[in-house]
C-alpha cells in the first residue's frame, strides 16, 4: 500500500513538472514569435541618413543663422564645433558633461539643439518643419 501511495505521489509530481515544462515551452515559443516579428520590421530611413549620403544639397543661403531652417539640413553626424558654429551660429546655452548639448532656444530638449560626443555631432533636433532629424 505504501509503495502504491509513493508511486501515485511520484506520478503526480512528474505530471506537475511536465505541466510546468509545457507552459515554459509554450511561453518560449510565443516570445520567439514576437522577436521574429520585431526583427522583420523594416528599419526607418530618416532624413539624417539621407543627408549623410546626399552630396547634392545646395549651399546654405544664410550661414550663421540657426533660425534659417535650411541651414539645419546641412548638419551631419561627425561635424565639429567650428563647422556647426559656421552653419548655425553661437548657441544660447551649452551644457557640458559626458555628452555636450548646444541649445538654440530656451526650450532646451523640446527646441532645436545638438548633441556632441567626443567633440563631434552625434544627434540633433532641428526647428519645427524640418523632417527626419533627431
Secondary structure, DSSP 4 states (H G I P E B T S, - for coil): -HHHHHHHHHHHHHHHHHHHHHHHHHHHHHHHHHHHHHHHSPPPP-HHHHHHH---PPPPSSTT-TT-HHHHTT--TT-BHHHHHHHH---SEEE-SSSEEEESSTTGGGSSEEEEETTEEEEEEPPTT-TT--
